[in-house]
Amino acid sequence: MILKDEARELYKEEFGKAKTRIFFSHGRVEVIGNHTDHQGGLCLVGGIDLGLTAAVAPNKDGAIRVVSKGFAPFLFHLDELKLKKGELGTTIGILKGILVKFTQQGYNIGGFTAAICSDLPAGSGLSSSAAVEALFCQILNVLYNDGKIGAFAMAKISQFAENVYFGKPCGLLDQIGVCYGGLLFLDFKNPDDIKIEPVEYTLPLHMVLVNTGGSHAGLTAYYASIPADMFSVAHNLMGIEQLGDADMKTFLQNVSQPCSGVTDVAKMRAQHFYDECQRVKEAKKALEERNCDTFLQQIRLSQYSSQTLLNNTFAPGHYDGSPQQAIDVANGIIGHGGCRIVGGGFAGSILCFVYPDDEAEFKKNMAKYYGKKNVVSLHLDPGGAREVE
């Protein structure tokens, strides 16, 4: 939701009266395609109507001043872009990474003051970090580059900031989802020429997000183990750069071969990759044919694969409050719908697809476990990160 009045009021409280511009950057939901982007795979991703709204004013003193409800404010200058101790994995780190990459690519940078309001739960699996990245990219794009930087270029800058200055080894899925918006079919086989195809969502199924209340904070090592395992299969077992460089048949011909550098867990995760990419194709076809049964079947199979092969539906020893627990609760009351984990995994949210007649009752029952504010209906946002006023 775009929170114009709240952002302006926060700006006024913190910085005084000024003529501000309003920017919005939404989160994204991975409809299907869990941990496929970093291996050259396929995914369906959608920009959603939850996000960050910023009231922003440029300045001429080279300072970056940011305040955000619920988080500590920060201030630094454009001649202080080197990461300081403790800034890795923070919003300051992200912003410094964006500014560095803007400079490296010959784009203009400048100071600004921003007050940010959000209805996007941090650490919930909806890519709050990518939403922050896209927001700052768009602010710099509009204020200092005449809005000429395209969505894909900003997604790449955002990925750089997250990888190097935030310390999270993500692919481009999250950043493309928040920079473009709408529902997209993505093919990551060629990282320099990613296929981005808009897809129309016409199914009579409503999306409901259940935020388990857990956070991805402190789970980066678990998250990073998944691409590391998949790369070990690609490099050591198959002699390729990424899993997407070979087909399922080639993988099956090699998977039983002994290899000291590849664990059984890594092979299971690679199996998930190949199966998941096929499910993405089937789900896309089902959307085009308005086939709810096939679409829901792929959603359920995706969840089962994340649980049994990818092993990312809860952190070891932490089933209580996990996405897996939420899936188990939801499956008992969802009726004819389907649900799956979203995002990097181990903590965060689940995405449920329910028929309209079942939505109210489903949300009511899930709210008994997770609270009303953590069970919300989602709608696709077609706009991407943008200036709205």
Secondary structure, 3 states (H helix, E strand, C coil): CCCHHHHHHHHHHHHCCCCCEEEEEEEEEEEECCCCHHHCCEEEEEEEEEEEEEEEEEECCCEEEEEECCEEEEEEECCCCCCCCCCCCCHHHHHHHHHHHHHHCCCCCCEEEEEEEECCCCCCCCCHHHHHHHHHHHHHHHHHHCCCCCHHHHHHHHHHHHHHHHCCCCCCHHHHHHHHCCEEEEECCCCCCCEEEECCCCCCCEEEEEECCCCCCCCHHHHHHHHHHHHHHHHHHCCCCCHHHCCHHHHHHHCCCCCCCCCHHHHHHHHHHHHHHHHHHHHHHHHHHCCHHHHHHHHHHHHHHHHHHHCCCCCCCCCCCCHHHHHHHHHCCCCCCEEEECCCCCCCEEEEEECHHHHHHHHHHHHHHHCHHHEEEECECCCCCEECC
